[in-house]
Amino acid sequence: MQQAGNWQSELALFKRLETWLIILLTAIGTGGMFCWVSYIAPLMTEVSHFPASYVPYIMMLVGLGMFVGNVVGGKLADRFSPLTAATTLLLAMSGTLLAIYFTSSNQLLSLGLTFLAGSFALALAAPIQILMIHSSKGAEMLGASITQAAFNIGNALGAFLGGLPLAAGYGYTSPALVGVGLALVGAGVACVLAWVSRQQPLVLAPQ
């Protein structure tokens, strides 16, 4: 009987508006990065004019950026509110993807922006995870798993939406522009979440 009560308590998480807003923020916002990274190989070879043999090293640069971003994201979430950190990082990601759209023909700038985009992308993970845990009182484990599912949705969504302009015949920089839009929508969802948290300030406050 107690077990059934626990399940009911955890599933009540899905009745909270904050839960769905965080899911949207994660899936749409991080989808912006996946628009870009899903098609990074042709972007680097056809627009930046790197040899195809350089692509594995460029992906290593993305991975290095993600490593740095993971560390920085945790520090940002500790120093500022997770919602402020997530919103700022989404805006930074949109700016970086916009710069990628306009400057990918420059190899040096392209490499620098590749590192930055990877950093901002994974820096989002810690603030978003903390956001969900803070808003999932009584169902923290389920909340933490939901954000991982939302990241995977963002992966699929970004790859799909980023591929649409390519299928329509636009250039290899076009997925980055779609990514800008998704990151900005994610930041907009974060602003709505901030408004909701002001109405119910205890929901997103650290426990």
N, C-alpha and C positions, 0 to 999 in steps of 0.2 A: 504493500500500500504506500509505504514511504517512497519506494522507487518510482511509482506512478506519479506521486506528487512532485518528485524531482524533475521528471520528464515534462510535466505540465509547466513547471516553473521555468525550465530552460526554453521550451518552445514558445513561451509567452514573449520571448525576445523578439519574435517576428511580428508582434503586435505594436512594436515601438517604431514611431516615425524615424527616430534617430538611427535605428538599425538600417533601414532601407536607404536613408540618405548617405550613410557611410558606405554601403554596398555600391550605390551609384557613383559616389565620389571615387571609389577605388577602381571600379570596372571602367568607367568612362575616362577618368583622369589618367590612369596608367595606360589605358588603351592608346593614348597619344604617343607614348614612347614606342609601343609595339607597332604602330603605323610605320614608324621610321626604321626600327631595327629589323623588322621582318624583310625589308627590301634593301638592306644596307649594302649587300654585295654588288648588285647592279649600279647602285648609286655611286659607289666608290670606283668601280671599273669604267662605267660609261660616262659619268659626269666629272668625277675627280681625276679620272684617267690614271688610276693606280693599276699596275699589273695584277692579274687575277691571283698570282702567287702571294700578293701582299695581304689578301683578305683575311687569312687566319691571324696574322699579326694585328690587323686592325680590330678583329674581334677580341684579341687579347687586350687591346687598349680599352675597348668597351668594358671588358671584365675588370680591368684595373680601376676604371672610373666607378664601377658598381661597388667594388671593395671600399674605395675611399668614401663613396656616398653612404654606404651602410654605416660607417663609423661616424660620419658627419651628421647623418640623419638622427642617430641616437642622441648625439650631443645637443642638437637643435631641439629635440623633443623634451630634453631635460631642462634646457635653459628657457624655452618659451612654451606656451601652451601647444599641445599637439595639433590643435586645429589651426592656429596661426602658422606653425611650421609647415603643415601640409598645404595650406593655401599659398604661402610664399613659394614653396618648391614647385607647385603646379604652375604658377605664373613664370617662375624661372625656366621651367621646362618648355613652356610655350614660346618664350623669347628665344631659347636656344634652338628649338625646332624651326622657328621663323628664320633665324640666322643661317641655319643649315640650308633652308630652301633658297636663300639668296646668294650664298657664298660657297656652295659645294664645289664650284669649279676651281677654287683656290685650295691646293693640296694642304698647305700648312694650316690654314683656317679650318679646313675640313677635319683634320686630325684633332685639333684642339677642341672643336665643337663636339666631336665624337666622344671624347673623354668627358666633357661637361654633361652631355646628354645622358651618358651612362651613370654619371654621379648623381644627377638630380633624380633620375628614375628610381634608383634603389634607395636614395635618401628618404623617399616617400614612405618606405616600408615601415620604419619604426614609428613615426607619428601616427600613421593610419592604424597600425596594430594597437598602439596605446589608446587611441581614440575609441576603438571598438571595445577594448577591455574595460575602459572607464564607463562606457555606456551599457555594458552587459552585466550589471550587478546581479549576481545570483546565477549567471550562465556564462562565466568568463571563458571556459574551455570551448563552448560552442561558438561564442563570439569570435574567438581567435581563429577557429577553423573556417568561419564564414569569410573572413578577410582573405584567406588563402584561396578559397573558391572564387572570390571576386577578382583577385589578381589573374586567375586563369581565364575568367570571362574576359577581362581586359586584353589578355593575350590574343584570344580568338577574335574578339571584336576589332582590335586594332589591325590585325593582319587582314581581316575581311574588308574593313572600310578603307584601309590603305591601298588595297588592291583594286578598288573600284575605279579610281582615276587612271590607273595603268591600263585596265581593261578597256577604258574609254579612249585610250590613245594618247594620254598626257605623259609628260616626261617623268624620269625617275626621281625628280625632286618633289613631285606632287604628293606622295604619301606623307612627307614631312609637313606639308601645309594642312592636310587632313588632321595630322597629329596636333598641330597648333589649335585647331578648333576643338578637338576632344579635350585637350588640357585646359583650355579656357572654360569649357562647359563644366569640367571637374571643379575648377576654381569657383564657378558660379554655384555649384551644388554645395561647396564648402561655405560659401557666404550664407546660403539658406540654412545650413546646419548651424552656423553661428547665430543666426536670428532665432532659431528654435531653442538653442541652448540658453539664450538670454531670457526666453520665456520660462524655461525650466532649468535654472542654473546648476542644480545639483546633479543633473544627468551626466554632463560631460566633465564635471569637476573631478580631479584626482581623488582617489579614495584614501 
